[in-house]
Amino acid sequence: MSLFDWFANRQKNEPIQHPVQPEREISDGLWTKCESCGVLAYSKDLRANQMVCPDCDHHNRVYSPERIRQLIDADTWYPLNEQITPTDPLGFRDRKAYADRIRETQDKTRLSDAVQTGLGRLEGLPVALGVMDFRFMGGSMGSVVGEKLTRLIETATAERVPVIIVCASGGARMQEGMLSLMQMAKISGALERHRSQRLLYLPILTHPTTGGVTASFAMLGDLILAEPKALIGFAGRRVIEQTLREKLPSDFQTAEYLQHHGFVDVIVSRTQLKKTLATLIQMHQPIPRPTPPLHVPDHVPNLTATMIPD
């Protein structure tokens, strides 16, 4: 074989190399990639659909300002207790001082703590709303979260309006130790006083709702609502498997699993949540007692008859 034929055969056997197409750049904020199916959605359309993927129905995470806009009628939101801010009562420090973590998170999120509370109208109906924000230290429940939610519930009891709390939390805030765990009892006590007045409380469990939040006010609702496929539980999956020494189902601690086992009453898509809440509140409105008929003594003349001219 000549040298020319050898090179000709080599070029024939080598795979054809196509030029690599550069990845198309996407303008920041113009498109959003679904965390579940990877489909690109126009961000404006996705927000109009309340951050629910139109292709796979995945509920992308939303935070407290957006959640308030989704649920509360325009120009009716009145925030409560915004001035309450966390402190460092235990002087806690791990890799970083707790006080430094608070300042950094406040600067990053522009929130005072992991919950926003206030009064507003939902489909024209007055409500008291608390919305937890997972961006603030995993939505952990510290003293400020407990105090703001307790004051919200007490205000709702005084005003005789229903309470709605959107839960999104990793549980109690370890940097506050026992003070954090005390919030579970404090909020639960306020809810019991609210319930004793025959007033409505609706928790909404979103992804994720875990730890001390699940063990307290998240599971004390008159009706417990959840978003599809939300992670809901107390301890982590690995801890439970090691304790029970058995493999758990693949859908364990999902909203669907909890509904099947009676811990969640109804799973509601975010696009239908506001309408569903309005319907539940209207159904719960107390029926006005009929006014008893006026008792007229026999000797009193019929005034209606005497007032009608001939």
Residue pairs with C-beta under 8 A, 6 or more apart in sequence:
26 40
29 43
30 42
30 43
31 40
31 41
31 42
31 43
32 40
32 41
32 42
32 43
32 46
32 60
33 39
33 40
33 41
34 40
34 41
34 53
34 55
34 56
34 58
34 60
35 58
35 60
36 53
36 56
36 58
37 53
37 55
37 56
37 58
39 53
39 55
39 56
41 53
41 54
41 55
45 54
46 52
46 53
46 54
46 60
47 66
49 271
50 62
50 70
50 270
50 271
51 59
51 60
51 61
51 62
51 66
51 270
52 58
52 59
52 60
52 269
52 270
52 271
53 59
53 60
57 228
57 269
58 229
59 206
59 207
59 227
59 228
59 229
59 230
59 269
59 270
61 134
61 168
61 206
61 207
62 70
62 270
63 133
63 134
63 135
64 111
64 115
64 116
64 131
64 132
64 133
64 166
65 116
67 131
67 166
68 77
68 116
68 118
68 120
68 129
68 131
70 270
70 273
70 274
71 120
71 122
71 129
71 164
71 166
71 273
71 274
71 277
72 120
72 121
72 122
72 127
72 129
73 120
73 121
73 122
73 123
73 124
76 120
76 121
77 118
77 119
77 120
78 118
78 119
78 120
79 116
79 117
79 118
80 117
80 118
80 119
80 148
80 151
80 152
80 155
81 117
81 147
81 148
81 151
81 152
82 112
83 112
84 112
84 113
84 144
84 147
84 148
85 106
85 112
85 113
85 144
86 102
86 112
86 113
86 142
86 143
86 144
87 99
87 143
88 97
88 98
88 99
88 102
88 175
89 143
89 176
89 179
90 98
90 175
90 176
90 177
90 179
91 98
92 98
92 175
92 176
92 177
94 175
98 175
101 137
101 175
105 111
105 135
105 136
105 137
106 112
108 135
109 133
109 135
109 136
111 133
111 135
111 136
112 144
113 136
113 142
113 144
113 145
113 148
114 132
114 133
114 134
114 136
114 137
114 138
114 139
114 140
114 141
114 142
114 144
114 145
114 169
115 130
115 131
115 132
115 133
115 139
115 144
115 145
115 148
115 149
116 130
116 131
116 133
117 128
117 129
117 130
117 131
117 148
117 149
117 151
117 152
118 128
118 129
118 152
119 126
119 127
119 128
119 129
119 155
119 159
119 161
120 126
120 127
120 129
121 127
122 129
122 164
122 274
122 277
122 278
122 281
123 274
123 275
123 277
123 278
125 162
125 278
125 281
125 282
126 159
126 161
127 161
127 162
127 163
127 164
127 277
127 281
128 152
128 153
128 155
128 156
128 159
128 161
128 162
128 163
128 164
129 152
129 163
129 164
129 165
129 166
130 148
130 149
130 152
130 163
130 164
130 165
130 166
131 165
131 166
132 139
132 145
132 165
132 166
132 167
132 168
132 169
132 213
133 139
133 168
134 168
134 169
134 170
134 208
137 173
138 169
138 170
139 168
139 169
139 170
139 213
140 169
140 170
140 171
140 172
140 173
140 174
140 180
141 169
141 171
141 172
141 173
141 180
141 183
141 184
141 211
141 212
141 213
142 172
142 173
142 175
142 176
142 179
142 180
142 183
143 176
143 179
143 180
143 183
145 173
145 183
146 180
146 182
146 183
146 184
146 186
146 187
147 183
147 186
149 165
149 183
149 187
149 190
149 217
150 183
150 186
150 187
150 190
152 163
153 163
153 187
153 190
153 191
153 193
153 194
153 201
154 190
154 193
156 162
156 163
156 194
156 199
157 190
157 193
157 194
157 197
157 199
160 197
160 199
161 199
162 199
162 200
162 201
162 202
162 281
162 284
163 191
163 194
163 199
163 200
163 201
163 202
164 201
164 202
164 203
164 204
164 277
165 201
165 202
165 203
165 204
165 217
165 218
166 204
166 206
167 203
167 204
167 205
167 206
167 209
167 213
167 214
167 217
167 218
168 206
168 207
168 208
168 209
169 208
169 209
169 210
169 211
169 213
170 208
170 210
170 211
171 210
171 211
171 212
171 213
171 214
172 180
172 181
172 183
172 184
172 211
172 212
172 213
173 180
174 180
180 212
181 212
183 212
183 216
184 212
184 215
184 216
184 217
185 216
187 216
187 217
188 216
188 217
188 220
191 201
191 217
191 220
194 201
195 201
195 222
198 286
200 222
200 280
200 281
200 284
201 220
201 221
201 222
202 221
202 222
202 223
202 225
202 277
202 280
202 281
203 217
203 218
203 219
203 220
203 221
203 224
203 225
204 225
204 226
204 227
204 273
205 214
205 218
205 224
205 225
205 226
205 227
205 230
205 232
205 255
205 264
206 226
206 227
206 230
207 227
207 229
207 230
207 231
208 230
208 231
208 232
209 218
209 230
209 231
209 232
209 233
210 231
210 232
210 233
210 234
210 236
211 234
214 232
214 233
214 234
215 234
218 224
218 232
219 263
222 284
223 265
223 266
223 280
224 263
224 264
224 265
224 266
225 264
225 265
225 266
225 267
225 268
225 273
225 276
225 277
226 232
226 255
226 258
226 259
226 264
226 266
226 267
226 268
227 255
227 267
227 268
227 269
227 270
227 273
228 255
228 256
228 267
228 269
229 254
229 255
229 256
230 254
230 255
231 253
231 254
232 253
232 254
232 255
232 258
232 263
232 264
233 253
235 243
237 248
237 252
237 253
240 248
241 247
241 248
249 257
251 257
255 264
255 267
256 267
258 264
259 265
259 266
259 267
266 276
268 276
